Protein backbone atom coordinates (compact mmCIF):
# COMPACT_ATOMS: atom_id res chain seq x y z
CA UNK A 1 0.00 0.00 0.00
CA UNK A 2 2.84 2.42 0.83
CA UNK A 3 4.49 1.84 -2.55
CA UNK A 4 1.18 2.55 -4.30
CA UNK A 5 0.71 5.79 -2.35
CA UNK A 6 4.28 6.88 -3.20
CA UNK A 7 3.69 6.07 -6.87
CA UNK A 8 0.40 8.00 -6.92
CA UNK A 9 1.99 11.05 -5.34
CA UNK A 10 5.37 11.22 -7.06
CA UNK A 11 5.32 9.39 -10.41
CA UNK A 12 1.75 9.05 -11.58
CA UNK A 13 1.36 12.73 -12.53
CA UNK A 14 4.16 12.25 -15.09
CA UNK A 15 2.88 8.99 -16.57
CA UNK A 16 0.50 8.67 -19.45
CA UNK A 17 -2.46 6.31 -19.46
CA UNK A 18 -0.46 3.19 -20.34
CA UNK A 19 2.16 3.59 -17.60
CA UNK A 20 -0.49 4.58 -15.05
CA UNK A 21 -2.17 1.26 -15.87
CA UNK A 22 0.89 -1.00 -16.03
CA UNK A 23 3.08 0.39 -13.25
CA UNK A 24 0.64 -0.13 -10.37
CA UNK A 25 0.03 -3.70 -11.52
CA UNK A 26 3.76 -4.35 -11.26
CA UNK A 27 3.69 -3.19 -7.64
CA UNK A 28 1.68 -6.29 -6.77
CA UNK A 29 4.81 -8.32 -7.52
CA UNK A 30 6.82 -6.60 -4.80
CA UNK A 31 7.84 -8.79 -1.86
CA UNK A 32 6.36 -8.14 1.55
CA UNK A 33 7.77 -6.01 4.35
CA UNK A 34 9.49 -8.94 6.08
CA UNK A 35 11.51 -9.70 2.93
CA UNK A 36 12.70 -6.10 2.66
CA UNK A 37 13.61 -5.94 6.34
CA UNK A 38 15.54 -9.20 6.18
CA UNK A 39 17.48 -8.05 3.10
CA UNK A 40 18.32 -4.63 4.51
CA UNK A 41 19.14 -6.13 7.89
CA UNK A 42 21.22 -8.95 6.41
CA UNK A 43 19.18 -11.44 8.43
CA UNK A 44 17.59 -14.62 7.13
CA UNK A 45 13.85 -14.09 6.94
CA UNK A 46 13.16 -17.02 9.26
CA UNK A 47 15.51 -15.46 11.86
CA UNK A 48 13.98 -11.97 11.64
CA UNK A 49 12.58 -10.86 14.98
CA UNK A 50 11.18 -7.62 16.42
CA UNK A 51 14.61 -6.49 17.55
CA UNK A 52 15.99 -6.88 14.02
CA UNK A 53 12.96 -5.08 12.57
CA UNK A 54 13.40 -2.15 14.98
CA UNK A 55 17.13 -1.93 14.19
CA UNK A 56 16.57 -1.96 10.42
CA UNK A 57 13.78 0.62 10.58
CA UNK A 58 15.99 2.87 12.72
CA UNK A 59 18.88 2.52 10.25
CA UNK A 60 16.62 3.22 7.25
CA UNK A 61 15.21 6.33 8.94
CA UNK A 62 18.73 7.58 9.65
CA UNK A 63 19.71 6.89 6.03
CA UNK A 64 16.65 8.76 4.77
CA UNK A 65 17.33 11.73 7.06
CA UNK A 66 20.95 11.82 5.88
CA UNK A 67 19.94 11.88 2.21
CA UNK A 68 17.16 14.44 2.55
CA UNK A 69 19.36 17.59 2.51
CA UNK A 70 21.29 16.29 -0.50
CA UNK A 71 18.09 15.59 -2.40
CA UNK A 72 16.83 19.10 -1.64
CA UNK A 73 20.02 20.60 -3.13
CA UNK A 74 19.62 18.40 -6.21
CA UNK A 75 16.00 19.53 -6.63
CA UNK A 76 17.01 23.18 -6.31
CA UNK A 77 19.78 22.72 -8.88
CA UNK A 78 17.44 20.98 -11.31
CA UNK A 79 15.05 23.93 -11.12
CA UNK A 80 17.85 26.52 -11.26
CA UNK A 81 19.43 24.85 -14.32
CA UNK A 82 16.05 24.29 -15.96
CA UNK A 83 16.56 20.50 -15.99
CA UNK A 84 13.21 19.62 -14.41
CA UNK A 85 11.18 17.79 -17.05
CA UNK A 86 7.52 17.47 -16.11
CA UNK A 87 6.28 16.14 -19.43
CA UNK A 88 4.27 12.94 -19.37
CA UNK A 89 5.83 9.73 -20.65
N, CA, C and O atoms as a GROMACS GRO file, in nm:
protein
  356
    1UNK      N    1   0.082  -0.120   0.000
    1UNK     CA    2   0.000   0.000   0.000
    1UNK      C    3   0.087   0.127   0.000
    1UNK      O    4   0.055   0.224  -0.068
    2UNK      N    5   0.196   0.126   0.076
    2UNK     CA    6   0.284   0.242   0.083
    2UNK      C    7   0.347   0.271  -0.053
    2UNK      O    8   0.357   0.386  -0.095
    3UNK      N    9   0.389   0.166  -0.122
    3UNK     CA   10   0.449   0.184  -0.255
    3UNK      C   11   0.347   0.245  -0.351
    3UNK      O   12   0.382   0.331  -0.431
    4UNK      N   13   0.223   0.201  -0.343
    4UNK     CA   14   0.118   0.255  -0.430
    4UNK      C   15   0.094   0.404  -0.400
    4UNK      O   16   0.080   0.484  -0.492
    5UNK      N   17   0.092   0.438  -0.273
    5UNK     CA   18   0.071   0.579  -0.235
    5UNK      C   19   0.188   0.665  -0.285
    5UNK      O   20   0.167   0.776  -0.334
    6UNK      N   21   0.310   0.614  -0.272
    6UNK     CA   22   0.428   0.688  -0.320
    6UNK      C   23   0.421   0.706  -0.472
    6UNK      O   24   0.450   0.813  -0.524
    7UNK      N   25   0.383   0.599  -0.542
    7UNK     CA   26   0.369   0.607  -0.687
    7UNK      C   27   0.265   0.714  -0.724
    7UNK      O   28   0.290   0.800  -0.808
    8UNK      N   29   0.148   0.705  -0.661
    8UNK     CA   30   0.040   0.800  -0.692
    8UNK      C   31   0.082   0.944  -0.671
    8UNK      O   32   0.045   1.033  -0.749
    9UNK      N   33   0.159   0.968  -0.566
    9UNK     CA   34   0.199   1.105  -0.534
    9UNK      C   35   0.313   1.156  -0.620
    9UNK      O   36   0.311   1.272  -0.664
   10UNK      N   37   0.413   1.072  -0.645
   10UNK     CA   38   0.537   1.122  -0.706
   10UNK      C   39   0.557   1.089  -0.853
   10UNK      O   40   0.620   1.167  -0.924
   11UNK      N   41   0.506   0.978  -0.902
   11UNK     CA   42   0.532   0.939  -1.041
   11UNK      C   43   0.408   0.946  -1.131
   11UNK      O   44   0.418   0.983  -1.248
   12UNK      N   45   0.296   0.910  -1.076
   12UNK     CA   46   0.175   0.904  -1.158
   12UNK      C   47   0.145   1.033  -1.236
   12UNK      O   48   0.103   1.025  -1.351
   13UNK      N   49   0.165   1.151  -1.177
   13UNK     CA   50   0.136   1.273  -1.253
   13UNK      C   51   0.218   1.286  -1.383
   13UNK      O   52   0.179   1.359  -1.474
   14UNK      N   53   0.330   1.214  -1.391
   14UNK     CA   54   0.416   1.225  -1.509
   14UNK      C   55   0.400   1.107  -1.604
   14UNK      O   56   0.468   1.100  -1.707
   15UNK      N   57   0.311   1.016  -1.572
   15UNK     CA   58   0.288   0.899  -1.657
   15UNK      C   59   0.161   0.915  -1.738
   15UNK      O   60   0.059   0.965  -1.689
   16UNK      N   61   0.168   0.872  -1.862
   16UNK     CA   62   0.050   0.867  -1.945
   16UNK      C   63  -0.038   0.751  -1.905
   16UNK      O   64  -0.008   0.678  -1.810
   17UNK      N   65  -0.147   0.733  -1.980
   17UNK     CA   66  -0.246   0.631  -1.946
   17UNK      C   67  -0.184   0.491  -1.936
   17UNK      O   68  -0.212   0.418  -1.841
   18UNK      N   69  -0.101   0.454  -2.033
   18UNK     CA   70  -0.046   0.318  -2.034
   18UNK      C   71   0.039   0.291  -1.910
   18UNK      O   72   0.020   0.190  -1.843
   19UNK      N   73   0.132   0.381  -1.879
   19UNK     CA   74   0.216   0.359  -1.760
   19UNK      C   75   0.136   0.366  -1.631
   19UNK      O   76   0.165   0.293  -1.536
   20UNK      N   77   0.035   0.452  -1.626
   20UNK     CA   78  -0.048   0.458  -1.505
   20UNK      C   79  -0.128   0.329  -1.488
   20UNK      O   80  -0.170   0.298  -1.376
   21UNK      N   81  -0.147   0.254  -1.595
   21UNK     CA   82  -0.217   0.126  -1.587
   21UNK      C   83  -0.121   0.013  -1.553
   21UNK      O   84  -0.152  -0.072  -1.468
   22UNK      N   85  -0.005   0.010  -1.618
   22UNK     CA   86   0.089  -0.100  -1.603
   22UNK      C   87   0.169  -0.091  -1.473
   22UNK      O   88   0.186  -0.192  -1.403
   23UNK      N   89   0.218   0.026  -1.440
   23UNK     CA   90   0.308   0.039  -1.325
   23UNK      C   91   0.244  -0.008  -1.195
   23UNK      O   92   0.306  -0.086  -1.123
   24UNK      N   93   0.123   0.036  -1.161
   24UNK     CA   94   0.064  -0.013  -1.036
   24UNK      C   95   0.044  -0.165  -1.034
   24UNK      O   96   0.055  -0.227  -0.928
   25UNK      N   97   0.018  -0.224  -1.148
   25UNK     CA   98   0.003  -0.370  -1.152
   25UNK      C   99   0.136  -0.437  -1.117
   25UNK      O  100   0.137  -0.543  -1.054
   26UNK      N  101   0.246  -0.377  -1.158
   26UNK     CA  102   0.376  -0.435  -1.126
   26UNK      C  103   0.407  -0.427  -0.976
   26UNK      O  104   0.485  -0.507  -0.924
   27UNK      N  105   0.347  -0.331  -0.908
   27UNK     CA  106   0.369  -0.319  -0.764
   27UNK      C  107   0.318  -0.441  -0.688
   27UNK      O  108   0.367  -0.471  -0.579
   28UNK      N  109   0.221  -0.510  -0.744
   28UNK     CA  110   0.168  -0.629  -0.677
   28UNK      C  111   0.271  -0.741  -0.672
   28UNK      O  112   0.254  -0.837  -0.597
   29UNK      N  113   0.377  -0.730  -0.751
   29UNK     CA  114   0.481  -0.832  -0.752
   29UNK      C  115   0.592  -0.805  -0.651
   29UNK      O  116   0.686  -0.884  -0.638
   30UNK      N  117   0.581  -0.694  -0.580
   30UNK     CA  118   0.682  -0.660  -0.480
   30UNK      C  119   0.673  -0.756  -0.362
   30UNK      O  120   0.563  -0.795  -0.323
   31UNK      N  121   0.787  -0.793  -0.305
   31UNK     CA  122   0.784  -0.879  -0.186
   31UNK      C  123   0.729  -0.802  -0.066
   31UNK      O  124   0.721  -0.679  -0.068
   32UNK      N  125   0.692  -0.875   0.036
   32UNK     CA  126   0.636  -0.814   0.155
   32UNK      C  127   0.740  -0.745   0.242
   32UNK      O  128   0.860  -0.751   0.215
   33UNK      N  129   0.692  -0.679   0.345
   33UNK     CA  130   0.777  -0.601   0.435
   33UNK      C  131   0.886  -0.688   0.499
   33UNK      O  132   1.000  -0.644   0.511
   34UNK      N  133   0.852  -0.808   0.541
   34UNK     CA  134   0.949  -0.894   0.608
   34UNK      C  135   1.068  -0.924   0.516
   34UNK      O  136   1.182  -0.932   0.563
   35UNK      N  137   1.043  -0.942   0.387
   35UNK     CA  138   1.151  -0.970   0.293
   35UNK      C  139   1.244  -0.849   0.283
   35UNK      O  140   1.366  -0.864   0.286
   36UNK      N  141   1.187  -0.731   0.271
   36UNK     CA  142   1.270  -0.610   0.266
   36UNK      C  143   1.353  -0.595   0.393
   36UNK      O  144   1.473  -0.568   0.386
   37UNK      N  145   1.290  -0.611   0.508
   37UNK     CA  146   1.362  -0.594   0.634
   37UNK      C  147   1.474  -0.696   0.648
   37UNK      O  148   1.582  -0.663   0.696
   38UNK      N  149   1.449  -0.818   0.607
   38UNK     CA  150   1.554  -0.920   0.618
   38UNK      C  151   1.670  -0.889   0.524
   38UNK      O  152   1.786  -0.909   0.560
   39UNK      N  153   1.641  -0.840   0.404
   39UNK     CA  154   1.748  -0.805   0.310
   39UNK      C  155   1.830  -0.687   0.360
   39UNK      O  156   1.953  -0.692   0.361
   40UNK      N  157   1.761  -0.580   0.402
   40UNK     CA  158   1.832  -0.463   0.451
   40UNK      C  159   1.906  -0.493   0.580
   40UNK      O  160   2.013  -0.438   0.604
   41UNK      N  161   1.853  -0.581   0.662
   41UNK     CA  162   1.914  -0.613   0.789
   41UNK      C  163   2.015  -0.726   0.781
   41UNK      O  164   2.079  -0.760   0.881
   42UNK      N  165   2.029  -0.783   0.662
   42UNK     CA  166   2.122  -0.895   0.641
   42UNK      C  167   2.094  -1.007   0.741
   42UNK      O  168   2.185  -1.063   0.803
   43UNK      N  169   1.965  -1.039   0.754
   43UNK     CA  170   1.918  -1.144   0.843
   43UNK      C  171   1.831  -1.239   0.760
   43UNK      O  172   1.750  -1.194   0.679
   44UNK      N  173   1.847  -1.367   0.781
   44UNK     CA  174   1.759  -1.462   0.712
   44UNK      C  175   1.616  -1.435   0.756
   44UNK      O  176   1.591  -1.406   0.873
   45UNK      N  177   1.524  -1.445   0.664
   45UNK     CA  178   1.385  -1.410   0.694
   45UNK      C  179   1.329  -1.493   0.809
   45UNK      O  180   1.250  -1.443   0.889
   46UNK      N  181   1.369  -1.618   0.817
   46UNK     CA  182   1.316  -1.702   0.926
   46UNK      C  183   1.376  -1.664   1.062
   46UNK      O  184   1.322  -1.702   1.166
   47UNK      N  185   1.487  -1.590   1.061
   47UNK     CA  186   1.551  -1.546   1.186
   47UNK      C  187   1.510  -1.404   1.225
   47UNK      O  188   1.546  -1.357   1.333
   48UNK      N  189   1.437  -1.336   1.140
   48UNK     CA  190   1.398  -1.197   1.164
   48UNK      C  191   1.307  -1.189   1.285
   48UNK      O  192   1.205  -1.258   1.292
   49UNK      N  193   1.344  -1.105   1.381
   49UNK     CA  194   1.258  -1.086   1.498
   49UNK      C  195   1.232  -0.936   1.516
   49UNK      O  196   1.279  -0.854   1.438
   50UNK      N  197   1.156  -0.902   1.620
   50UNK     CA  198   1.118  -0.762   1.642
   50UNK      C  199   1.240  -0.672   1.666
   50UNK      O  200   1.242  -0.556   1.624
   51UNK      N  201   1.339  -0.726   1.731
   51UNK     CA  202   1.461  -0.649   1.755
   51UNK      C  203   1.531  -0.615   1.624
   51UNK      O  204   1.577  -0.502   1.605
   52UNK      N  205   1.540  -0.712   1.533
   52UNK     CA  206   1.599  -0.688   1.402
   52UNK      C  207   1.516  -0.586   1.324
   52UNK      O  208   1.571  -0.495   1.263
   53UNK      N  209   1.384  -0.601   1.328
   53UNK     CA  210   1.296  -0.508   1.257
   53UNK      C  211   1.318  -0.366   1.307
   53UNK      O  212   1.331  -0.273   1.228
   54UNK      N  213   1.322  -0.349   1.440
   54UNK     CA  214   1.340  -0.215   1.498
   54UNK      C  215   1.475  -0.157   1.457
   54UNK      O  216   1.484  -0.039   1.426
   55UNK      N  217   1.580  -0.239   1.458
   55UNK     CA  218   1.713  -0.193   1.419
   55UNK      C  219   1.716  -0.148   1.273
   55UNK      O  220   1.770  -0.042   1.241
   56UNK      N  221   1.657  -0.228   1.185
   56UNK     CA  222   1.658  -0.196   1.042
   56UNK      C  223   1.576  -0.069   1.016
   56UNK      O  224   1.619   0.017   0.940
   57UNK      N  225   1.460  -0.058   1.077
   57UNK     CA  226   1.378   0.062   1.058
   57UNK      C  227   1.453   0.185   1.106
   57UNK      O  228   1.450   0.289   1.041
   58UNK      N  229   1.520   0.175   1.219
   58UNK     CA  230   1.599   0.287   1.272
   58UNK      C  231   1.709   0.325   1.174
   58UNK      O  232   1.730   0.444   1.147
   59UNK      N  233   1.780   0.225   1.120
   59UNK     CA  234   1.888   0.252   1.025
   59UNK      C  235   1.835   0.314   0.895
   59UNK      O  236   1.897   0.405   0.840
   60UNK      N  237   1.721   0.266   0.848
   60UNK     CA  238   1.662   0.322   0.725
   60UNK      C  239   1.615   0.466   0.746
   60UNK      O  240   1.628   0.549   0.657
   61UNK      N  241   1.561   0.494   0.864
   61UNK     CA  242   1.521   0.633   0.894
   61UNK      C  243   1.643   0.725   0.896
   61UNK      O  244   1.639   0.835   0.841
   62UNK      N  245   1.750   0.680   0.960
   62UNK     CA  246   1.873   0.758   0.965
   62UNK      C  247   1.927   0.782   0.824
   62UNK      O  248   1.969   0.893   0.791
   63UNK      N  249   1.927   0.678   0.742
   63UNK     CA  250   1.971   0.689   0.603
   63UNK      C  251   1.887   0.792   0.528
   63UNK      O  252   1.941   0.877   0.457
   64UNK      N  253   1.757   0.783   0.544
   64UNK     CA  254   1.665   0.876   0.477
   64UNK      C  255   1.689   1.020   0.523
   64UNK      O  256   1.692   1.112   0.441
   65UNK      N  257   1.707   1.039   0.653
   65UNK     CA  258   1.733   1.173   0.706
   65UNK      C  259   1.866   1.228   0.657
   65UNK      O  260   1.880   1.349   0.637
   66UNK      N  261   1.964   1.140   0.638
   66UNK     CA  262   2.095   1.182   0.588
   66UNK      C  263   2.086   1.226   0.442
   66UNK      O  264   2.151   1.323   0.402
   67UNK      N  265   2.006   1.156   0.363
   67UNK     CA  266   1.994   1.188   0.221
   67UNK      C  267   1.905   1.310   0.192
   67UNK      O  268   1.921   1.376   0.090
   68UNK      N  269   1.814   1.338   0.281
   68UNK     CA  270   1.716   1.444   0.255
   68UNK      C  271   1.778   1.579   0.217
   68UNK      O  272   1.734   1.638   0.119
   69UNK      N  273   1.877   1.630   0.291
   69UNK     CA  274   1.936   1.759   0.251
   69UNK      C  275   2.002   1.754   0.113
   69UNK      O  276   1.993   1.850   0.036
   70UNK      N  277   2.067   1.644   0.081
   70UNK     CA  278   2.129   1.629  -0.050
   70UNK      C  279   2.024   1.632  -0.161
   70UNK      O  280   2.043   1.698  -0.263
   71UNK      N  281   1.915   1.561  -0.140
   71UNK     CA  282   1.809   1.559  -0.240
   71UNK      C  283   1.747   1.697  -0.260
   71UNK      O  284   1.710   1.734  -0.371
   72UNK      N  285   1.736   1.774  -0.153
   72UNK     CA  286   1.682   1.910  -0.164
   72UNK      C  287   1.774   1.997  -0.249
   72UNK      O  288   1.726   2.076  -0.331
   73UNK      N  289   1.906   1.984  -0.231
   73UNK     CA  290   2.002   2.060  -0.312
   73UNK      C  291   1.990   2.018  -0.458
   73UNK      O  292   1.991   2.102  -0.548
   74UNK      N  293   1.978   1.888  -0.483
   74UNK     CA  294   1.962   1.840  -0.621
   74UNK      C  295   1.836   1.899  -0.684
   74UNK      O  296   1.840   1.945  -0.798
   75UNK      N  297   1.725   1.897  -0.610
   75UNK     CA  298   1.600   1.953  -0.663
   75UNK      C  299   1.616   2.100  -0.698
   75UNK      O  300   1.574   2.145  -0.805
   76UNK      N  301   1.680   2.176  -0.606
   76UNK     CA  302   1.701   2.318  -0.631
   76UNK      C  303   1.787   2.340  -0.755
   76UNK      O  304   1.759   2.429  -0.835
   77UNK      N  305   1.891   2.260  -0.770
   77UNK     CA  306   1.978   2.272  -0.888
   77UNK      C  307   1.906   2.236  -1.016
   77UNK      O  308   1.927   2.300  -1.120
   78UNK      N  309   1.821   2.134  -1.012
   78UNK     CA  310   1.744   2.098  -1.131
   78UNK      C  311   1.656   2.214  -1.175
   78UNK      O  312   1.648   2.244  -1.294
   79UNK      N  313   1.592   2.279  -1.080
   79UNK     CA  314   1.505   2.393  -1.112
   79UNK      C  315   1.590   2.509  -1.162
   79UNK      O  316   1.558   2.571  -1.264
   80UNK      N  317   1.698   2.540  -1.092
   80UNK     CA  318   1.785   2.652  -1.126
   80UNK      C  319   1.845   2.635  -1.265
   80UNK      O  320   1.858   2.732  -1.340
   81UNK      N  321   1.881   2.512  -1.302
   81UNK     CA  322   1.943   2.485  -1.432
   81UNK      C  323   1.842   2.448  -1.540
   81UNK      O  324   1.878   2.411  -1.651
   82UNK      N  325   1.715   2.459  -1.504
   82UNK     CA  326   1.605   2.428  -1.596
   82UNK      C  327   1.615   2.285  -1.650
   82UNK      O  328   1.596   2.260  -1.769
   83UNK      N  329   1.645   2.192  -1.561
   83UNK     CA  330   1.656   2.050  -1.599
   83UNK      C  331   1.532   1.971  -1.559
   83UNK      O  332   1.520   1.854  -1.595
   84UNK      N  333   1.442   2.032  -1.486
   84UNK     CA  334   1.321   1.962  -1.441
   84UNK      C  335   1.228   1.941  -1.560
   84UNK      O  336   1.181   2.036  -1.622
   85UNK      N  337   1.203   1.815  -1.592
   85UNK     CA  338   1.118   1.779  -1.705
   85UNK      C  339   0.988   1.719  -1.652
   85UNK      O  340   0.987   1.607  -1.601
   86UNK      N  341   0.881   1.793  -1.665
   86UNK     CA  342   0.753   1.747  -1.611
   86UNK      C  343   0.658   1.694  -1.719
   86UNK      O  344   0.539   1.677  -1.695
   87UNK      N  345   0.714   1.670  -1.837
   87UNK     CA  346   0.628   1.614  -1.943
   87UNK      C  347   0.589   1.472  -1.908
   87UNK      O  348   0.661   1.401  -1.838
   88UNK      N  349   0.474   1.431  -1.958
   88UNK     CA  350   0.427   1.294  -1.937
   88UNK      C  351   0.500   1.199  -2.031
   88UNK      O  352   0.538   1.235  -2.142
   89UNK      N  353   0.521   1.077  -1.982
   89UNK     CA  354   0.583   0.973  -2.064
   89UNK      C  355   0.485   0.859  -2.085
   89UNK      O  356   0.518   0.761  -2.152
   0.00000   0.00000   0.00000
